[in-house]
Amino acid sequence: MWSLAMAYLAAGLGAGLATIGGGYGIGRLASAAMESTARQPEAVGDIRGMMILTAAMIEGIALFAVIVAVLLVFVAKAA
């Protein structure tokens, strides 16, 4: 019972921190992209493409962490 409670706690903290970190990273990315677009408006297409690609990678890492947290709960229930 104690290990199941710890698994729930670890899954909740892990998923929450990964989501917060991903959101913070994408926010910083968008801020830097807007600043660089303001400095060099002619490069807006390249900046947007790089921003979307990087945001997808950050979101993928956060999604992977949430999946690991869910798997942790299911493995703890089975044990």
C-alpha positions as CSV (number, residue, x, y, z in Angstrom):
1,M,0.0,0.0,0.0
2,W,2.8,2.4,0.9
3,S,4.6,1.7,-2.4
4,L,1.4,2.4,-4.3
5,A,1.0,5.8,-2.5
6,M,4.6,6.7,-3.3
7,A,4.1,5.7,-7.0
8,Y,1.0,8.0,-7.1
9,L,3.0,10.8,-5.5
10,A,6.0,10.3,-7.9
11,A,3.7,10.1,-10.9
12,G,1.9,13.3,-10.0
13,L,5.0,15.2,-9.2
14,G,6.8,13.9,-12.3
15,A,3.9,14.7,-14.7
16,G,3.3,18.1,-13.1
17,L,7.0,19.2,-13.1
18,A,7.4,18.0,-16.7
19,T,4.3,20.0,-17.8
20,I,5.4,23.1,-16.0
21,G,8.9,22.8,-17.4
22,G,7.6,22.3,-20.9
23,G,5.3,25.3,-20.6
24,Y,8.1,27.5,-19.3
25,G,10.4,26.4,-22.1
26,I,7.9,27.1,-24.8
27,G,7.1,30.5,-23.3
28,R,10.8,31.4,-23.3
29,L,11.1,30.1,-26.9
30,A,8.2,32.3,-28.0
31,S,9.6,35.3,-26.2
32,A,13.0,34.9,-27.9
33,A,11.3,34.3,-31.3
34,M,9.2,37.5,-31.0
35,E,12.3,39.5,-30.0
36,S,14.3,38.2,-32.9
37,T,11.4,38.9,-35.3
38,A,11.3,42.4,-34.0
39,R,15.0,42.8,-34.6
40,Q,15.1,41.2,-38.0
41,P,11.6,41.2,-39.6
42,E,12.8,39.8,-43.0
43,A,13.7,36.5,-41.3
44,V,10.2,35.9,-39.9
45,G,9.7,32.7,-42.0
46,D,12.9,31.0,-40.9
47,I,12.3,32.0,-37.3
48,R,8.8,30.7,-37.3
49,G,9.8,27.4,-38.7
50,M,12.6,26.9,-36.2
51,M,10.3,28.0,-33.4
52,I,7.6,25.4,-34.4
53,L,10.1,22.6,-34.7
54,T,11.7,23.4,-31.3
55,A,8.3,23.8,-29.6
56,A,7.3,20.3,-30.9
57,M,10.5,18.8,-29.5
58,I,9.9,20.5,-26.1
59,E,6.3,19.3,-26.1
60,G,7.4,15.8,-27.0
61,I,9.7,15.6,-24.0
62,A,6.9,16.7,-21.7
63,L,4.5,14.2,-23.3
64,F,7.1,11.4,-22.8
65,A,7.4,12.3,-19.1
66,V,3.7,12.2,-18.6
67,I,3.5,8.8,-20.3
68,V,6.3,7.5,-18.1
69,A,4.4,8.8,-15.0
70,V,1.2,7.0,-16.2
71,L,3.2,3.8,-16.8
72,L,4.7,4.1,-13.3
73,V,1.2,4.1,-11.8
74,F,0.1,1.0,-13.8
75,V,3.2,-0.9,-13.0
76,A,2.9,-0.1,-9.3
77,K,-0.8,-1.3,-9.3
78,A,0.3,-4.6,-10.9
79,A,3.0,-5.3,-8.4
